[in-house]
Amino acid sequence: EGGWLPHVYDMTEAAPGVIVNAVVGPVPDGCETAEPGAGYAEAATWSGGVTDSVCDPDWVRVFEDLGSLAADEPTDTFPLEAPPEGGAVEVLVDGVATTDGWTYDPDLQAVV
């Protein structure tokens, strides 16, 4: 199409799993305080993200939409070339061992 899609496509090629979310003026008319965010909304839809209105006075729904997307599935998946030896995986973040926030998924053969 145009606009943002080529850039979003490039991002998803470079970092699979990238999702764009848009909190913008509603499409197609915008609102009193915001122009329509058509390109942003298109990028969000294409990447599987959510689009909400910046004009919505009920921001609880906006945060619920974004929160539910964040909780749906891990955003970082690190596939392993082979199953871990002995079934144990040590995760290092910046060279420091960590035990919080990471698990081994045998179905994906990946750390998530």
PERA-V954577 format. One record per residue. N is the residue number from 1. RES is the residue in one letter. PHI is phi in whole degrees, 0 to 359 (NA if undefined). PSI is psi in whole degrees, -180 to 180 (999 if undefined). OMEGA is omega as a letter, one per 30 degrees, with the letter a starting at -180 (none if undefined). Layout:
N&RES&PHI&PSI&OMEGA  N&RES&PHI&PSI&OMEGA
This chain:
1&E&NA&-71&a  2&G&155&-161&l  3&G&58&-121&a  4&W&277&-21&a  5&L&303&-42&l  6&P&300&-37&l  7&H&290&-41&l  8&V&295&-41&l  9&Y&301&-46&l  10&D&300&-41&l  11&M&297&-43&a  12&T&288&-27&l  13&E&289&-42&a  14&A&286&-34&a  15&A&220&83&a  16&P&307&140&a  17&G&99&-6&l  18&V&296&133&l  19&I&234&132&l  20&V&262&133&l  21&N&242&149&a  22&A&228&125&l  23&V&244&98&a  24&V&221&175&l  25&G&296&138&a  26&P&297&145&l  27&V&265&134&g  28&P&259&-6&a  29&D&259&-11&a  30&G&70&-156&l  31&C&210&-174&a  32&E&301&-33&a  33&T&250&2&a  34&A&209&138&l  35&E&287&159&l  36&P&296&140&l  37&G&258&57&a  38&A&302&-48&a  39&G&296&-41&l  40&Y&295&-44&l  41&A&297&-40&l  42&E&297&-43&l  43&A&296&-40&l  44&A&296&-46&a  45&T&298&-46&a  46&W&297&-37&a  47&S&271&-2&a  48&G&88&14&l  49&G&274&-172&l  50&V&248&153&l  51&T&235&127&l  52&D&229&163&a  53&S&271&130&l  54&V&290&-15&a  55&C&271&-9&a  56&D&292&121&l  57&P&290&-17&a  58&D&262&85&a  59&W&287&-11&l  60&V&301&-45&l  61&R&297&-40&l  62&V&301&-48&a  63&F&292&-33&l  64&E&296&-43&l  65&D&299&-48&a  66&L&293&-41&l  67&G&295&-40&a  68&S&293&-35&l  69&L&294&-42&a  70&A&294&-31&a  71&A&274&-11&a  72&D&299&-48&a  73&E&203&159&a  74&P&296&143&l  75&T&269&-17&l  76&D&242&118&l  77&T&233&127&a  78&F&241&97&a  79&P&295&144&l  80&L&258&144&a  81&E&290&-27&a  82&A&213&159&l  83&P&301&149&a  84&P&294&142&l  85&E&291&129&l  86&G&72&6&l  87&G&75&6&a  88&A&255&144&l  89&V&230&131&l  90&E&252&126&a  91&V&257&127&l  92&L&249&131&l  93&V&243&117&a  94&D&54&38&l  95&G&81&3&a  96&V&247&130&l  97&A&296&138&l  98&T&225&145&l  99&T&244&-6&a  100&D&264&133&l  101&G&89&-4&a  102&W&234&141&l  103&T&221&160&l  104&Y&264&128&l  105&D&253&104&a  106&P&295&-29&l  107&D&294&-37&l  108&L&270&-13&a  109&Q&49&56&a  110&A&208&157&l  111&V&269&128&a  112&V&234&999&none
